[in-house]
Amino acid sequence: MKLPQTGGCLCGKIRYEITEAPQLVYTCHCVDCQRLTSSAFSIGIVVSDTAFRLMGFEPRHLQRTADSGRVNTRLVCPECGSWVCGKPRDGVRRVRAGTLDDTWVAAD
């Protein structure tokens, strides 16, 4: 995998850089992800929070309580509404794979 990897929101006002290989690539089949993507699932990557840097506009924080009772916070662009990533938790950050500039990276 070529590093760093870059990505951002649809309008480009939020950008990010990842400087380490993802620890995990996963699919989420929860109803929220199905509704947000109009698909049966969404794909995410887990990266160390120390290897992730947000740039550009300050993202909007949207909170949702999962069925488990855990509060999840999505970081979205205040202009275009793209869901870019979540807040860091346990030293990692979950990034929406579709926001990578090179989306083939998630398949490596």
Protein Blocks (a to p, Z undefined) as FASTA:
>chain_A
ZZddddddfkopaccddfbdcfbdcddfbfklmmmnopabdcdddddfklpccehjdddd
dddddfkopacdddddfklopafbdcdeehiacddfklpfblmlmmZZ
